[in-house]
Amino acid sequence: MASVRVRGPLRQLAGGRSDHQLSGATVVELLRELERAHPAVDGWILDERGLIRRHINVFVNGERGGEATAVDPDDRIEVLPAISGG
């Protein structure tokens, strides 16, 4: 199972935990699994088409990843909302 870490306000939506062990072959499969496990996350990371929202950054082992990025069970995935301000 891959280690998925959610940060910022997503953490609260994901049951108050930042680290989750999830199964999936691609980033989008892991994120769908996160939504199934924590329904409050639904719609915050993936849009209605199943694509990662513009304001969400996903990294696989420190490298920027997309929906189709392959993941292995020992990979580390970080899900970060963009920070804005002025």
Sine and cosine of phi, psi and omega as CSV:
sin_phi,cos_phi,sin_psi,cos_psi,sin_omega,cos_omega
0.00,0.00,0.67,-0.74,0.01,-1.00
-0.99,0.16,0.46,-0.89,0.04,-1.00
-1.00,-0.08,0.89,-0.46,0.00,-1.00
-0.93,-0.37,0.83,-0.55,0.00,-1.00
-0.92,-0.39,0.82,-0.57,0.06,-1.00
-0.96,-0.29,0.59,-0.81,-0.08,-1.00
-0.83,-0.56,0.15,-0.99,0.07,-1.00
0.87,0.49,-0.58,-0.81,-0.04,-1.00
-0.91,0.42,-0.33,0.95,0.02,-1.00
-0.91,0.42,-0.49,0.87,-0.01,-1.00
-0.86,0.51,-0.72,0.70,0.00,-1.00
-0.89,0.45,-0.65,0.76,0.01,-1.00
-0.92,0.39,-0.44,0.90,-0.02,-1.00
-1.00,-0.08,0.62,0.78,0.10,-1.00
0.98,0.19,0.25,0.97,0.02,-1.00
0.98,0.18,0.06,1.00,0.02,-1.00
-0.96,-0.29,0.59,-0.81,0.05,-1.00
-1.00,-0.04,-0.50,0.87,-0.05,-1.00
-0.97,-0.25,0.73,-0.68,-0.02,-1.00
-0.68,-0.74,0.68,-0.73,0.08,-1.00
-0.99,-0.17,0.90,-0.43,-0.11,-0.99
-0.74,-0.67,0.41,-0.91,0.03,-1.00
-0.96,-0.27,0.60,-0.80,0.06,-1.00
0.21,-0.98,0.43,-0.90,-0.02,-1.00
-1.00,-0.07,-0.32,0.95,0.00,-1.00
-0.72,-0.69,0.23,-0.97,0.03,-1.00
-0.84,0.54,-0.72,0.70,-0.05,-1.00
-0.90,0.43,-0.57,0.82,0.06,-1.00
-0.90,0.44,-0.66,0.75,0.04,-1.00
-0.90,0.45,-0.68,0.73,-0.02,-1.00
-0.92,0.39,-0.60,0.80,0.09,-1.00
-0.91,0.42,-0.62,0.79,0.05,-1.00
-0.90,0.44,-0.64,0.77,0.07,-1.00
-0.88,0.48,-0.68,0.74,0.04,-1.00
-0.89,0.46,-0.64,0.77,0.03,-1.00
-0.91,0.42,-0.66,0.75,-0.02,-1.00
-0.96,0.30,-0.51,0.86,-0.05,-1.00
-0.70,-0.72,1.00,0.10,-0.08,-1.00
-0.81,0.59,-0.42,0.91,0.01,-1.00
-0.90,0.43,-0.37,0.93,0.01,-1.00
-0.98,0.22,-0.38,0.93,-0.07,-1.00
-0.79,0.61,0.83,-0.56,0.02,-1.00
1.00,-0.01,-0.21,0.98,-0.02,-1.00
-1.00,0.03,-0.51,0.86,-0.02,-1.00
-0.96,-0.26,-0.75,0.66,0.03,-1.00
-0.98,-0.21,0.63,-0.78,0.04,-1.00
-1.00,0.09,-0.10,-0.99,-0.06,-1.00
-0.92,0.40,-0.28,0.96,0.05,-1.00
-1.00,-0.05,-0.05,1.00,-0.04,-1.00
0.99,0.10,0.29,0.96,0.03,-1.00
-0.98,-0.19,0.49,-0.87,0.03,-1.00
-0.92,0.39,0.76,-0.66,-0.01,-1.00
-0.89,0.45,0.46,-0.89,-0.05,-1.00
-0.83,0.55,-0.59,0.80,-0.09,-1.00
-1.00,0.03,0.16,0.99,0.02,-1.00
-0.94,-0.35,0.75,-0.66,0.07,-1.00
-0.94,-0.34,0.73,-0.68,0.01,-1.00
-0.85,-0.53,0.76,-0.65,0.02,-1.00
-0.84,-0.55,0.69,-0.72,0.06,-1.00
-0.91,-0.41,0.92,-0.39,-0.05,-1.00
0.79,0.61,0.64,0.76,0.06,-1.00
1.00,0.07,-0.09,1.00,0.00,-1.00
-0.96,-0.29,0.65,-0.76,0.01,-1.00
-0.84,0.54,0.73,-0.68,-0.01,-1.00
-0.82,-0.57,0.31,-0.95,0.05,-1.00
-0.83,-0.56,-0.10,-1.00,-0.06,-1.00
-0.83,0.56,-0.67,0.74,-0.10,-0.99
-1.00,0.03,0.03,1.00,-0.01,-1.00
-0.88,0.47,0.81,-0.58,0.01,-1.00
-0.95,0.32,0.58,-0.82,0.05,-1.00
-0.77,-0.64,0.55,-0.84,0.07,-1.00
-0.96,-0.28,0.35,-0.94,-0.03,-1.00
-0.84,0.54,-0.42,0.91,-0.02,-1.00
-0.99,-0.13,0.17,0.99,0.00,-1.00
-0.98,0.21,0.38,-0.93,0.03,-1.00
-0.90,-0.44,0.86,-0.51,-0.04,-1.00
-0.92,-0.40,0.77,-0.64,0.03,-1.00
-0.92,-0.38,0.76,-0.65,0.04,-1.00
-0.89,-0.46,0.91,-0.41,-0.10,-1.00
-0.82,-0.57,0.81,-0.59,0.14,-0.99
-0.96,0.28,0.56,-0.83,0.05,-1.00
-0.91,0.41,0.54,-0.84,0.02,-1.00
-0.95,-0.32,0.77,-0.64,0.04,-1.00
-0.83,-0.56,0.27,-0.96,0.00,-1.00
0.21,-0.98,-0.03,-1.00,-0.05,-1.00
-0.52,-0.85,0.00,0.00,0.00,0.00
